[in-house]
Amino acid sequence: MAYYCLFVSFLASSGFIIFTCQRVGRINVIDFMTVVQEQDSSTAFADLRTASVENPEQVCHEVEGAEFRIFCPFFQIVTDPQVLHAPEDWITRLAARFSWLDSITAEQDSRSVETRSQAAYFEFLEMYVTGLCFGAAEYSIEPSFGPPTKVALNEDRRRGGLDWAYLGDTMTGSLRIKSVRGLLQDVFSKNISGHFIETGVWRGGMSIFARGVIRAMNQTHRKSFVCDSFRGLPPGDRDLDNQDKGWDNMPYLAVADEIVAGNFKAAGVLDPNVIFVKGFFKDSMPELAKMIDSLAIMRLDGDMYESTVDVLYHLYGKLSIGGYVIMDDWTGFPSRTACLDFFSAHGISPSVILVDDLSAYWQKNEHVDIQYWRYEQLKFKSEA
């Protein structure tokens, strides 16, 4: 299938966008170049109601192979309406509200108006992506293989990430969301270089929240990589762990990329630095690793042993010292076994910190020479 050159101009007051398309060999590559003239990029993108982009000549490469696709949904037609204003608009509006309230109330908050505005936005966005903002209209979905069961919302289980959302966009729960927020703020404050990646995103809620934090805190030079098959979990037929079978029998976990992109747009956080990576990780991670320079936070939510080693062996070397790995599925999951085998094979013993009953994270504090031969030969045990 041939690609044709397409030129599109957005007549904003300060700039325009050019799409350029080409085909290279067996892999299709599309460059999306943003050009901004005579005005800072944040103003230009504010005019377009999109994210600010610090580099005015940003290029997003679309790469497509037989079993994977890496692309920017911002540059595609997403018909879903935008329900929430962009983070920048929230911060501006909340700052005005706090300043006004400060002028008519006696006791003053010691925090800055900007800090309070960011915190208020994060609290609202958390309620939105978890579905708790819908009150009695929200339900709990009991996790199960096969068709799930809808029951009355249990807010305690939702906060602990022990149920699946019905109207919400994430099943991770409030404790894990607050942890991601804290880790993002930590890498920002310490200037740890790199982007945010989530491998296994379901409806995209956690990545949506993370993008909101990134933009609200003016870190828009950082990309968000949103990685999923968008059709459920793999069949586990590589026989890497005896607990890898049966995960593909969960139709509730299969959410199409069009729906996830629509969720990003609805939340007001779909921008040119949101990159979708579509395909099972064994197919997508080798190509993605070539495109990523550095990562600050890796959030793995693949449940399975094979999905975890696919990510660790290709991307852990890209994680900056001082950056974090977050494991959504730690307690009782084969993904934990994959991590422990990875630690043992590479002679590292990071301090793993529990977030809640299921999730954990660790900080990368040393350089690791990835033994990629183990991945190639499927020899993940240290004795192999």
C-alpha positions as CSV (number, residue, x, y, z in Angstrom):
1,M,0.0,0.0,0.0
2,A,1.6,3.3,-1.1
3,Y,1.6,6.5,0.9
4,Y,0.8,9.8,-0.7
5,C,2.2,13.1,0.3
6,L,-0.3,15.1,2.4
7,F,0.2,18.8,3.2
8,V,-2.2,20.4,5.8
9,S,-2.0,23.9,7.2
10,F,-3.6,25.1,10.4
11,L,-4.0,28.8,10.1
12,A,-3.2,29.8,13.7
13,S,-2.0,33.3,14.4
14,S,1.6,32.1,14.7
15,G,2.3,28.9,12.9
16,F,1.2,25.9,11.0
17,I,1.6,22.1,10.9
18,I,3.0,20.2,8.0
19,F,2.4,16.5,7.5
20,T,5.0,14.7,5.3
21,C,4.6,11.1,4.3
22,Q,7.0,8.6,2.8
23,R,7.5,4.9,2.5
24,V,10.8,3.3,3.2
25,G,11.5,-0.4,2.4
26,R,9.2,-2.9,4.2
27,I,8.6,-0.5,7.1
28,N,6.3,2.5,6.5
29,V,7.6,5.7,8.1
30,I,5.5,8.9,8.4
31,D,7.2,12.1,9.7
32,F,4.9,14.6,11.4
33,M,6.8,17.9,11.6
34,T,5.5,20.8,13.6
35,V,6.8,24.2,12.4
36,V,6.2,27.3,14.5
37,Q,7.2,30.7,13.2
38,E,8.2,33.9,15.1
39,Q,6.4,33.0,18.3
40,D,7.1,30.6,21.2
41,S,5.7,27.1,20.6
42,S,3.5,27.1,23.8
43,T,1.5,30.1,22.5
44,A,1.1,28.5,19.1
45,F,-0.2,25.3,20.6
46,A,-2.4,27.2,23.0
47,D,-4.0,28.8,19.9
48,L,-4.6,25.3,18.5
49,R,-6.0,24.1,21.9
50,T,-3.3,21.5,22.2
51,A,-0.2,20.9,24.3
52,S,2.8,23.2,24.3
53,V,5.8,21.7,22.7
54,E,9.2,23.2,23.6
55,N,11.0,22.1,20.5
56,P,9.3,24.0,17.6
57,E,10.6,21.5,15.1
58,Q,9.3,18.3,16.6
59,V,9.2,15.1,14.5
60,C,7.0,12.2,15.4
61,H,7.9,9.1,13.4
62,E,5.2,6.6,12.5
63,V,6.6,3.1,12.1
64,E,4.6,0.1,11.0
65,G,5.6,-3.5,10.7
66,A,3.8,-6.7,10.2
67,E,2.8,-7.1,13.9
68,F,3.2,-3.6,15.4
69,R,2.5,0.1,14.8
70,I,4.0,3.2,16.4
71,F,2.1,6.3,15.8
72,C,0.8,9.7,17.1
73,P,-3.0,9.7,17.4
74,F,-3.0,13.5,17.6
75,F,-2.4,13.6,13.9
76,Q,-5.4,11.4,13.1
77,I,-9.1,12.1,13.0
78,V,-10.3,11.4,16.5
79,T,-14.1,12.0,16.5
80,D,-14.6,11.8,20.2
81,P,-15.5,15.2,21.8
82,Q,-13.2,16.9,24.3
83,V,-15.0,16.7,27.6
84,L,-12.4,18.3,29.9
85,H,-10.4,21.4,29.2
86,A,-6.6,21.1,28.8
87,P,-4.4,21.0,31.9
88,E,-3.1,24.4,31.2
89,D,-6.6,25.8,31.1
90,W,-7.4,24.1,34.5
91,I,-4.3,25.6,36.1
92,T,-5.1,29.1,34.8
93,R,-8.7,28.9,36.0
94,L,-7.9,27.4,39.4
95,A,-5.1,30.0,39.9
96,A,-7.6,32.8,39.4
97,R,-10.0,31.1,41.8
98,F,-7.4,30.6,44.5
99,S,-6.2,34.2,44.1
100,W,-9.7,35.5,44.5
101,L,-10.4,33.3,47.5
102,D,-7.2,34.5,49.1
103,S,-8.4,38.0,48.8
104,I,-11.7,37.3,50.7
105,T,-10.6,34.8,53.3
106,A,-8.7,35.4,56.5
107,E,-6.3,32.4,56.7
108,Q,-3.8,32.1,54.0
109,D,-2.4,28.8,52.6
110,S,1.4,28.7,52.8
111,R,1.6,27.0,49.5
112,S,1.9,29.0,46.3
113,V,-1.1,29.5,44.1
114,E,0.5,27.4,41.3
115,T,1.1,24.5,43.7
116,R,-2.5,24.6,45.0
117,S,-3.8,24.8,41.5
118,Q,-1.9,21.8,40.4
119,A,-2.9,19.8,43.4
120,A,-6.6,20.6,42.9
121,Y,-6.4,19.6,39.2
122,F,-4.7,16.3,40.1
123,E,-7.4,15.5,42.6
124,F,-10.1,16.1,40.1
125,L,-8.3,14.1,37.3
126,E,-7.8,11.2,39.7
127,M,-11.6,11.1,40.4
128,Y,-12.3,11.3,36.7
129,V,-10.0,8.5,35.5
130,T,-11.0,6.1,38.4
131,G,-14.7,6.7,37.8
132,L,-15.3,7.8,41.3
133,C,-16.6,11.2,40.0
134,F,-19.7,9.4,38.6
135,G,-20.9,8.4,42.1
136,A,-23.8,6.0,42.1
137,A,-23.7,5.6,38.4
138,E,-20.3,3.8,38.7
139,Y,-20.1,0.1,39.4
140,S,-17.4,-2.4,40.4
141,I,-16.5,-5.1,37.9
142,E,-15.2,-8.2,39.6
143,P,-11.9,-9.4,38.0
144,S,-12.3,-12.8,36.4
145,F,-11.4,-15.0,33.5
146,G,-14.3,-14.9,31.0
147,P,-17.4,-12.6,31.2
148,P,-17.1,-10.2,34.2
149,T,-19.8,-9.5,36.8
150,K,-21.1,-6.0,37.5
151,V,-21.8,-5.3,41.2
152,A,-22.4,-2.2,43.3
153,L,-19.4,0.1,43.6
154,N,-17.1,-0.6,46.5
155,E,-15.1,2.5,47.0
156,D,-12.6,0.9,49.3
157,R,-11.8,-1.8,46.7
158,R,-11.6,0.9,44.0
159,R,-9.1,3.0,46.0
160,G,-7.0,-0.1,46.5
161,G,-7.2,-1.1,42.9
162,L,-8.9,-4.4,43.7
163,D,-11.8,-4.1,41.3
164,W,-12.2,-3.1,37.6
165,A,-13.8,0.2,36.6
166,Y,-17.1,0.4,34.8
167,L,-17.3,4.0,33.6
168,G,-13.7,4.9,34.7
169,D,-10.6,4.7,32.5
170,T,-8.3,2.9,34.9
171,M,-8.5,0.0,37.3
172,T,-5.3,0.9,39.2
173,G,-6.9,2.6,42.2
174,S,-6.2,5.9,44.1
175,L,-3.1,4.7,46.0
176,R,-1.3,3.8,42.8
177,I,-2.3,7.0,41.0
178,K,-1.0,9.1,43.9
179,S,2.2,7.1,43.8
180,V,2.7,7.8,40.1
181,R,2.0,11.5,40.8
182,G,4.7,11.5,43.5
183,L,7.3,9.7,41.4
184,L,6.7,12.1,38.5
185,Q,7.1,15.1,40.8
186,D,10.3,13.5,42.2
187,V,12.0,13.1,38.8
188,F,10.9,16.6,37.7
189,S,12.3,18.2,40.9
190,K,15.6,16.3,40.4
191,N,15.8,16.9,36.7
192,I,16.0,13.2,35.9
193,S,16.0,13.0,32.2
194,G,13.7,10.9,30.1
195,H,10.1,10.2,29.1
196,F,7.2,8.3,30.6
197,I,6.1,4.9,29.4
198,E,3.3,2.6,30.3
199,T,3.2,-1.0,28.9
200,G,-0.3,-2.3,29.3
201,V,-2.7,0.6,29.4
202,W,-6.3,-0.9,29.2
203,R,-8.5,2.2,28.6
204,G,-5.5,4.6,29.1
205,G,-6.5,6.1,32.4
206,M,-3.2,6.0,34.2
207,S,-1.3,7.3,31.1
208,I,-4.0,10.0,30.8
209,F,-3.4,11.0,34.5
210,A,0.4,11.0,34.0
211,R,0.1,13.2,30.9
212,G,-2.0,15.6,32.9
213,V,0.7,15.8,35.6
214,I,3.4,16.2,32.9
215,R,1.6,19.1,31.3
216,A,0.3,20.8,34.4
217,M,3.9,20.9,35.7
218,N,5.3,22.3,32.4
219,Q,7.3,19.2,31.5
220,T,5.9,19.0,28.0
221,H,9.3,18.2,26.4
222,R,8.7,14.7,27.9
223,K,6.9,12.2,25.7
224,S,4.3,9.7,26.9
225,F,4.6,6.2,25.3
226,V,1.3,4.4,25.5
227,C,1.9,0.7,24.8
228,D,-0.6,-2.1,24.4
229,S,-1.8,-4.7,22.0
230,F,-5.2,-3.0,22.1
231,R,-6.7,-6.5,21.7
232,G,-6.0,-8.1,25.1
233,L,-3.1,-10.2,26.5
234,P,-1.0,-12.7,24.5
235,P,-1.9,-16.4,24.6
236,G,1.3,-17.3,26.6
237,D,2.3,-19.9,24.1
238,R,6.0,-19.1,24.5
239,D,6.0,-21.2,27.6
240,L,8.2,-19.0,29.7
241,D,6.3,-19.5,32.9
242,N,3.6,-22.0,33.8
243,Q,1.4,-19.1,35.0
244,D,1.3,-17.4,31.7
245,K,-1.6,-19.3,30.3
246,G,-5.2,-18.1,30.2
247,W,-4.6,-14.4,30.3
248,D,-6.0,-14.0,26.8
249,N,-9.4,-15.2,28.0
250,M,-10.4,-11.7,29.4
251,P,-12.4,-9.9,26.7
252,Y,-13.1,-7.0,29.2
253,L,-9.3,-6.1,29.0
254,A,-9.3,-5.8,25.2
255,V,-9.8,-2.1,24.3
256,A,-9.2,-0.8,20.8
257,D,-6.6,2.0,20.2
258,E,-9.4,4.2,18.8
259,I,-11.2,4.1,22.1
260,V,-8.0,4.9,24.1
261,A,-7.2,7.8,21.8
262,G,-10.7,9.1,22.3
263,N,-10.3,8.8,26.1
264,F,-7.1,10.9,25.8
265,K,-8.9,13.5,23.7
266,A,-11.9,13.6,26.1
267,A,-9.6,14.3,29.0
268,G,-7.9,17.1,27.2
269,V,-4.5,15.6,27.1
270,L,-4.1,14.3,23.5
271,D,-1.1,16.1,22.1
272,P,1.8,15.5,19.7
273,N,4.0,14.0,22.4
274,V,1.6,11.2,23.1
275,I,2.9,8.2,21.2
276,F,0.9,5.0,20.8
277,V,2.7,1.7,20.5
278,K,0.4,-1.0,19.2
279,G,1.2,-4.8,19.2
280,F,2.3,-7.5,21.5
281,F,5.5,-6.5,23.3
282,K,7.6,-9.1,21.7
283,D,6.9,-7.4,18.4
284,S,6.8,-3.8,19.3
285,M,9.6,-3.4,22.0
286,P,12.6,-4.1,19.7
287,E,11.6,-1.3,17.3
288,L,10.5,1.1,20.1
289,A,13.9,0.7,21.8
290,K,15.5,2.2,18.7
291,M,13.4,5.3,19.0
292,I,13.7,6.1,22.7
293,D,16.7,8.0,24.0
294,S,15.9,7.9,27.7
295,L,13.2,7.1,30.2
296,A,12.4,8.6,33.6
297,I,9.6,6.3,34.6
298,M,8.6,2.9,33.3
299,R,5.2,1.6,34.4
300,L,4.7,-2.1,33.6
301,D,1.2,-3.5,33.7
302,G,1.5,-6.7,31.6
303,D,0.6,-9.2,34.3
304,M,2.5,-12.0,32.5
305,Y,6.1,-13.2,32.7
306,E,6.7,-12.9,29.0
307,S,5.2,-9.4,28.8
308,T,7.5,-8.3,31.6
309,V,10.8,-9.7,30.1
310,D,9.9,-8.2,26.7
311,V,9.9,-4.7,28.3
312,L,12.8,-5.1,30.8
313,Y,15.3,-6.5,28.4
314,H,14.6,-3.9,25.7
315,L,14.0,-0.8,27.8
316,Y,15.6,-1.0,31.2
317,G,18.9,0.1,29.7
318,K,17.1,3.3,28.6
319,L,16.0,4.1,32.2
320,S,18.0,7.0,33.6
321,I,19.8,6.6,36.9
322,G,17.4,8.0,39.5
323,G,14.4,6.9,37.4
324,Y,11.7,4.5,38.5
325,V,10.2,1.2,37.5
326,I,6.6,0.7,38.6
327,M,5.1,-2.8,38.6
328,D,1.3,-2.7,38.7
329,D,1.3,-6.5,39.2
330,W,3.7,-7.5,41.9
331,T,2.1,-9.6,44.5
332,G,1.0,-13.0,43.3
333,F,1.7,-12.4,39.6
334,P,4.1,-14.0,37.1
335,S,5.4,-10.6,36.3
336,R,7.0,-10.5,39.8
337,T,8.9,-13.8,39.0
338,A,10.1,-12.2,35.8
339,C,11.5,-9.2,37.7
340,L,13.2,-11.4,40.3
341,D,14.8,-13.5,37.6
342,F,16.0,-10.3,35.9
343,F,17.5,-9.0,39.1
344,S,19.3,-12.3,39.7
345,A,20.6,-12.6,36.1
346,H,22.0,-9.1,36.3
347,G,23.3,-9.2,39.8
348,I,21.2,-6.3,41.2
349,S,19.1,-6.0,44.3
350,P,17.0,-2.9,44.1
351,S,14.9,-1.9,47.1
352,V,11.3,-2.8,46.1
353,I,8.7,-0.6,47.8
354,L,5.1,-1.7,48.1
355,V,2.4,0.8,47.0
356,D,-0.7,-1.3,48.0
357,D,-1.6,-5.0,48.2
358,L,-0.7,-5.6,44.6
359,S,1.7,-2.9,43.3
360,A,5.3,-2.0,43.9
361,Y,8.2,0.1,42.5
362,W,11.9,0.5,42.7
363,Q,14.4,3.2,41.8
364,K,17.3,2.5,39.4
365,N,20.5,3.5,41.2
366,E,23.2,1.8,39.1
367,H,24.1,1.1,35.5
368,V,23.2,-2.3,34.3
369,D,24.7,-4.1,31.3
370,I,21.7,-5.8,29.8
371,Q,22.4,-9.5,29.0
372,Y,20.4,-9.4,25.8
373,W,21.7,-12.9,24.8
374,R,19.4,-14.3,27.5
375,Y,16.4,-12.7,25.8
376,E,17.5,-14.1,22.4
377,Q,18.0,-17.6,23.9
378,L,15.1,-17.5,26.3
379,K,17.4,-18.2,29.2
380,F,16.1,-15.9,31.9
381,K,17.1,-17.9,35.0
382,S,20.5,-16.9,36.5
383,E,21.6,-20.5,36.5
384,A,21.0,-20.7,32.7
